[in-house]
Amino acid sequence: MSMKKAYEHELKARLLEYEAEIERFKAKAEKAGDDMRQRYQAEIADLEERRQRMSAKFDEMRDAGEGAWDDLKVGIDAAWEDLSRAMKSAAGRF
């Protein structure tokens, strides 16, 4: 398996984990009181936006040739770090 394919599999697995975690956050938000639910929903919307940006970068990398993906990896790693920090922060509040 090429390094690109291995990286794709790893990212896809982590994206699926974060999607599941966002769904758990949504379930908790639904059980919260009105004030907290609004705060949670705003935070969830932010997480979903970040996840969507990461997913778009993932798609861009997946479609790139073997030579070009290395250049895209820097941007993907930065987007991934941003999403990871936001998810960890949100997990502490949920």
GROMACS elastic network, one bead per residue, 0.5 to 0.9 nm:
[ bonds ]
;  ai    aj funct       b0    kb
    1     4     6  0.81681   500
    1     5     6  0.62362   500
    1     6     6  0.64846   500
    2     5     6  0.52342   500
    2     6     6  0.62659   500
    2     7     6  0.86061   500
    2    66     6  0.87791   500
    3     6     6  0.50889   500
    3     7     6  0.60821   500
    3     8     6  0.85458   500
    4     7     6  0.51082   500
    4     8     6  0.61356   500
    4     9     6  0.87165   500
    4    61     6  0.86998   500
    4    62     6  0.82080   500
    4    66     6  0.68998   500
    4    69     6  0.71555   500
    4    70     6  0.81433   500
    5     9     6  0.62216   500
    5    10     6  0.86350   500
    5    62     6  0.83595   500
    6     9     6  0.52024   500
    6    10     6  0.62858   500
    6    11     6  0.87059   500
    7    10     6  0.51199   500
    7    11     6  0.61414   500
    7    12     6  0.85116   500
    8    11     6  0.51988   500
    8    12     6  0.60043   500
    8    13     6  0.85536   500
    8    58     6  0.75900   500
    8    61     6  0.82365   500
    8    62     6  0.69407   500
    9    12     6  0.51489   500
    9    13     6  0.61789   500
    9    14     6  0.86788   500
   10    13     6  0.52712   500
   10    14     6  0.63287   500
   10    15     6  0.86770   500
   11    14     6  0.51042   500
   11    15     6  0.60359   500
   11    16     6  0.85627   500
   11    58     6  0.76211   500
   11    80     6  0.87472   500
   12    15     6  0.50730   500
   12    16     6  0.62136   500
   12    17     6  0.86792   500
   12    55     6  0.87112   500
   12    58     6  0.81282   500
   13    16     6  0.51783   500
   13    17     6  0.63333   500
   13    18     6  0.88161   500
   14    18     6  0.62637   500
   14    19     6  0.85874   500
   15    18     6  0.51308   500
   15    19     6  0.61160   500
   15    20     6  0.86452   500
   15    51     6  0.75687   500
   15    54     6  0.83104   500
   15    55     6  0.75845   500
   16    19     6  0.50127   500
   16    20     6  0.62545   500
   16    21     6  0.86273   500
   17    20     6  0.51882   500
   17    21     6  0.62390   500
   17    22     6  0.87136   500
   18    22     6  0.60776   500
   18    23     6  0.85298   500
   18    51     6  0.79304   500
   18    84     6  0.86952   500
   18    87     6  0.76836   500
   19    22     6  0.51433   500
   19    23     6  0.63350   500
   19    24     6  0.88066   500
   19    48     6  0.83289   500
   19    51     6  0.79280   500
   20    23     6  0.50515   500
   20    24     6  0.64000   500
   20    25     6  0.87802   500
   21    25     6  0.62932   500
   21    26     6  0.86824   500
   21    87     6  0.84784   500
   21    91     6  0.86507   500
   22    26     6  0.62381   500
   22    27     6  0.87198   500
   22    44     6  0.68765   500
   22    47     6  0.75495   500
   22    48     6  0.76171   500
   22    87     6  0.84302   500
   23    27     6  0.63597   500
   23    28     6  0.87712   500
   24    27     6  0.50893   500
   24    28     6  0.63462   500
   24    29     6  0.86373   500
   25    28     6  0.50944   500
   25    29     6  0.61033   500
   25    30     6  0.86979   500
   25    40     6  0.78186   500
   25    41     6  0.88488   500
   25    44     6  0.72299   500
   25    90     6  0.86016   500
   25    91     6  0.81068   500
   25    94     6  0.65866   500
   26    30     6  0.62842   500
   26    31     6  0.88792   500
   26    40     6  0.78572   500
   26    41     6  0.74099   500
   26    44     6  0.71489   500
   27    30     6  0.52593   500
   27    31     6  0.67366   500
   28    31     6  0.52656   500
   28    32     6  0.64734   500
   28    37     6  0.85218   500
   28    40     6  0.85314   500
   28    94     6  0.72340   500
   29    32     6  0.51374   500
   29    33     6  0.81948   500
   29    36     6  0.73629   500
   29    38     6  0.81088   500
   29    39     6  0.86191   500
   29    40     6  0.56817   500
   29    41     6  0.67446   500
   29    44     6  0.89062   500
   29    94     6  0.82037   500
   30    33     6  0.81350   500
   30    37     6  0.65068   500
   30    40     6  0.89758   500
   30    41     6  0.89056   500
   31    37     6  0.77504   500
   32    35     6  0.80224   500
   32    36     6  0.58481   500
   32    37     6  0.52713   500
   32    40     6  0.85682   500
   33    36     6  0.54596   500
   33    37     6  0.57560   500
   33    38     6  0.85872   500
   34    37     6  0.50219   500
   34    38     6  0.62567   500
   34    39     6  0.87822   500
   35    38     6  0.54047   500
   35    39     6  0.65575   500
   35    40     6  0.87559   500
   36    39     6  0.50672   500
   36    40     6  0.59904   500
   36    41     6  0.84206   500
   37    40     6  0.50085   500
   37    41     6  0.59292   500
   37    42     6  0.85244   500
   38    41     6  0.50937   500
   38    42     6  0.62211   500
   38    43     6  0.86541   500
   39    42     6  0.52076   500
   39    43     6  0.62893   500
   39    44     6  0.85952   500
   40    43     6  0.50574   500
   40    44     6  0.59834   500
   40    45     6  0.85119   500
   40    90     6  0.88470   500
   40    93     6  0.87584   500
   40    94     6  0.79164   500
   41    45     6  0.60606   500
   41    46     6  0.86005   500
   42    45     6  0.51173   500
   42    46     6  0.63761   500
   42    47     6  0.87628   500
   43    46     6  0.50739   500
   43    47     6  0.62459   500
   43    48     6  0.86262   500
   43    90     6  0.73946   500
   44    48     6  0.60630   500
   44    49     6  0.85229   500
   44    90     6  0.84127   500
   45    48     6  0.50887   500
   45    49     6  0.61726   500
   45    50     6  0.86842   500
   46    49     6  0.51060   500
   46    50     6  0.62826   500
   46    51     6  0.85807   500
   46    86     6  0.87035   500
   47    50     6  0.51111   500
   47    51     6  0.60316   500
   47    52     6  0.84708   500
   47    83     6  0.72400   500
   47    86     6  0.68589   500
   47    87     6  0.70017   500
   47    90     6  0.84611   500
   48    52     6  0.59770   500
   48    53     6  0.85818   500
   49    52     6  0.50216   500
   49    53     6  0.62795   500
   49    54     6  0.86525   500
   50    53     6  0.51092   500
   50    54     6  0.62391   500
   50    55     6  0.85605   500
   50    79     6  0.78888   500
   50    80     6  0.88894   500
   50    82     6  0.77366   500
   50    83     6  0.58258   500
   50    86     6  0.84291   500
   51    54     6  0.50061   500
   51    55     6  0.60373   500
   51    56     6  0.85953   500
   51    79     6  0.88290   500
   51    80     6  0.85985   500
   51    83     6  0.64947   500
   52    56     6  0.61411   500
   52    57     6  0.86328   500
   53    56     6  0.50974   500
   53    57     6  0.63227   500
   53    58     6  0.85798   500
   53    79     6  0.75103   500
   54    57     6  0.51218   500
   54    58     6  0.61082   500
   54    59     6  0.86658   500
   54    76     6  0.69809   500
   54    79     6  0.58080   500
   54    80     6  0.64172   500
   54    83     6  0.75506   500
   55    59     6  0.62002   500
   55    60     6  0.85992   500
   56    59     6  0.50779   500
   56    60     6  0.62073   500
   56    61     6  0.86454   500
   57    61     6  0.61507   500
   57    62     6  0.85086   500
   57    72     6  0.80705   500
   57    75     6  0.77929   500
   57    76     6  0.60388   500
   57    79     6  0.80396   500
   58    61     6  0.51127   500
   58    62     6  0.60468   500
   58    63     6  0.86104   500
   58    76     6  0.70181   500
   59    63     6  0.61681   500
   59    64     6  0.85883   500
   60    63     6  0.52790   500
   60    64     6  0.62453   500
   60    69     6  0.86201   500
   60    72     6  0.80906   500
   61    64     6  0.50361   500
   61    65     6  0.81003   500
   61    68     6  0.80959   500
   61    69     6  0.54917   500
   61    70     6  0.86803   500
   61    72     6  0.62192   500
   61    73     6  0.74913   500
   61    76     6  0.81390   500
   62    65     6  0.79792   500
   62    69     6  0.77649   500
   63    69     6  0.85921   500
   64    67     6  0.78787   500
   64    68     6  0.58165   500
   64    69     6  0.55963   500
   64    72     6  0.84613   500
   65    68     6  0.53645   500
   65    69     6  0.62338   500
   66    69     6  0.57614   500
   66    70     6  0.76418   500
   67    70     6  0.64619   500
   67    71     6  0.80912   500
   68    71     6  0.55812   500
   68    72     6  0.67489   500
   68    73     6  0.89773   500
   69    73     6  0.60702   500
   70    73     6  0.51324   500
   70    74     6  0.74837   500
   71    74     6  0.62778   500
   71    75     6  0.79082   500
   72    75     6  0.55135   500
   72    76     6  0.62751   500
   72    77     6  0.86929   500
   73    77     6  0.59285   500
   73    78     6  0.85279   500
   74    77     6  0.52029   500
   74    78     6  0.63407   500
   74    79     6  0.87528   500
   75    78     6  0.51168   500
   75    79     6  0.61825   500
   75    80     6  0.84674   500
   76    79     6  0.50836   500
   76    80     6  0.59457   500
   76    81     6  0.85173   500
   77    81     6  0.61123   500
   77    82     6  0.86188   500
   78    81     6  0.51370   500
   78    82     6  0.62758   500
   78    83     6  0.87177   500
   79    82     6  0.50791   500
   79    83     6  0.62280   500
   79    84     6  0.85569   500
   80    83     6  0.51248   500
   80    84     6  0.60020   500
   80    85     6  0.85850   500
   81    84     6  0.50219   500
   81    85     6  0.61228   500
   81    86     6  0.85646   500
   82    85     6  0.53604   500
   82    86     6  0.62990   500
   82    87     6  0.86841   500
   83    86     6  0.51388   500
   83    87     6  0.60871   500
   83    88     6  0.86337   500
   84    87     6  0.51030   500
   84    88     6  0.61625   500
   84    89     6  0.85237   500
   85    88     6  0.52210   500
   85    89     6  0.61100   500
   85    90     6  0.85643   500
   86    89     6  0.50932   500
   86    90     6  0.60718   500
   86    91     6  0.85215   500
   87    90     6  0.50814   500
   87    91     6  0.60178   500
   87    92     6  0.87100   500
   88    91     6  0.50761   500
   88    92     6  0.65028   500
   89    92     6  0.53818   500
   89    93     6  0.68946   500
   90    93     6  0.51658   500
   90    94     6  0.61615   500
   91    94     6  0.51293   500
